[in-house]
Amino acid sequence: MISPKKYARTAKKVPKGFETPNEFFNYVYNDEEMIWMGQNTNHLHNENGVVEAMMGCIKKGDYSKYPPPEGFPELKELIREDLGLVHGFDTLITAGGTESLYLCTNDILEPNNNTITCDPGYLIIDNFASRFGNVKSVSIYNKECGYKLTPELVRQNMDENTKLVSLIDPLNPLGSSYTKEELKEFKEIAEENDIYLINDITYRDFARDHHLMAKYAPEHTITIYSFSKIYGMAGLRIGAMISTPEIINSVRSILINDLGTNLVAQKGAIAAVNSKYEWLDRIRRITHHNQKLIKKAVDQLENVFIPVYPSDGNMMVIDMYDADVNPREVADYLLDKGIFTREGSYTSKRFGHRYLRVSYSIPTKQVKYFIECFLEVMG
Ligand SMILES: Cc1ncc(COP(=O)(O)O)c(C=O)c1O
C-alpha cells in the first residue's frame, strides 16, 4: 500500500460544504457570476492581442506539433528584456511559476540542507523545499520586521546547512516588498555563505517600485516569473525561471516537462509581453484605486486593520482577530454572496486565524459590492 508523503502542509483547507479542495475549486470556477478575490488573479484585461495570437495558432493546427523543449527563443528573450536581464542570463519556460519553484528547490537542495521561508508566505514553496531538504519557517507577522523576511532575520535563523532563502517580492499575502539596501544585504549573505536566493517576482508589476535580486547577486539568484497575475493568464499555466546559464544548465538535468510547455499558451505569452505597455498603466491604476476603496472601508471598523498598506501586490491582508471575528466564517459568508476570498490559513500556519486575504485586480463595481457585503458581515 502507498501512503501519502509527509511533506510540509499545502494548506488546502476545504471550505464549508465541500468534500475536497478540487470540488470547491470546480464550484467557484463554474459559477460564472463568482467574484474572484481569492487567488490574486487579474480580471481586468480586455484587448491585448493574447486571444488573437492563441486563436491563430489553434486555427493553423500548430498544436499537433511539440514546442521547443525549453520554450520558444522569442519568448525566452522577451522575458529577459522585460526584466532587463539580457546578458549573462538564461531562461527556461515552465508551466507556471509553480513548476519553476519545484525545479529550483529540486535542483539546489541536498537532503541535509535547509531553506529559510517566512510565515505568512507562499506555503507551496515550503512544501516543495521540504520534499528535498528541511524548512525553517520564520515568523514575520509583526511591525518590527516590517512584515517581511529581513536580512537580519535570515542571519539569525540560518545555520551551516542553509542553502536556500525564499524572497517573495512583493510578498503573497501581505504585499510587503524589499528596498535596494535590503537586497544589497541579501547579496552579502548569499556570497559570504554560498547560498542561493529564490526571488519570486510573481507580483512585481503591481509594486510602486521594484528591484530585482538578480541585478545585485546574479550568480546566487533564481528569478521566478509568472504569467498568472499581471498578464491575467492564470488558467494557461505558463511562467519561467531566469538565472545564470550554469544554474539553468543544472536544472536541465531534472526537467519534468521534457517535451516543452503548452505552445498555445506560449504564443499568448509572446503577445502579452509585446503588448504590455499598452495596458499596464490602466491595470495598475484600477488595482491601486480598488485597494484604496477597501482600505477606506476597513478604516470604518473598530479593531480591524490592514498590516501592510499600501500593499505592493494586488492582494492584501485584513486582520480581524482583535474584533473577535473568525476569518473563515467571513470567507464562508462572502462565498454565499458570490465572492471568493481566502481565509488566512491558506498562507499562514501561525497567523492564519487572524486574517482574511483579498485580491482586487477586478472591476471596481465588484469591489464596491465586496465592500457592501464585507461591512455587512463585520457589522
Ligand atoms: C508567490 C507566488 N508564486 C507563485 C505563484 C504561482 O504562480 P503560477 O500561477 O505562475 O504557477 C503564486 C500564486 O498565487 C504566488 O503567489
The ligand as an SDF file (V2000), in Angstrom:
LIG
                    3D

 16 16  0  0  0  0  0  0  0  0999 V2000
    4.3060   33.9880   -4.6390 C   0  0  0  0  0  0  0  0  0  0  0  0
    3.6960   33.1470   -5.6980 C   0  0  0  0  0  0  0  0  0  0  0  0
    4.4980   32.4420   -6.5110 N   0  0  0  0  0  0  0  0  0  0  0  0
    3.9900   31.6460   -7.4810 C   0  0  0  0  0  0  0  0  0  0  0  0
    2.6240   31.5350   -7.6650 C   0  0  0  0  0  0  0  0  0  0  0  0
    2.0920   30.6090   -8.7190 C   0  0  0  0  0  0  0  0  0  0  0  0
    2.2790   31.1370   -9.9760 O   0  0  0  0  0  0  0  0  0  0  0  0
    1.8390   30.3510  -11.2820 P   0  0  0  0  0  0  0  0  0  0  0  0
    0.3730   30.5360  -11.4510 O   0  0  0  0  0  0  0  0  0  0  0  0
    2.6340   31.0410  -12.3560 O   0  0  0  0  0  0  0  0  0  0  0  0
    2.2200   28.9320  -11.1360 O   0  0  0  0  0  0  0  0  0  0  0  0
    1.7570   32.2470   -6.8350 C   0  0  0  0  0  0  0  0  0  0  0  0
    0.3050   32.1130   -6.9970 C   0  0  0  0  0  0  0  0  0  0  0  0
   -0.5090   32.6220   -6.2960 O   0  0  0  0  0  0  0  0  0  0  0  0
    2.3040   33.0730   -5.8280 C   0  0  0  0  0  0  0  0  0  0  0  0
    1.5330   33.7630   -5.0020 O   0  0  0  0  0  0  0  0  0  0  0  0
  1  2  1  0
  2  3  1  0
  2 15  2  0
  3  4  2  0
  4  5  1  0
  5  6  1  0
  5 12  2  0
  6  7  1  0
  7  8  1  0
  8  9  2  0
  8 10  1  0
  8 11  1  0
 12 13  1  0
 12 15  1  0
 13 14  2  0
 15 16  1  0
M  END
$$$$
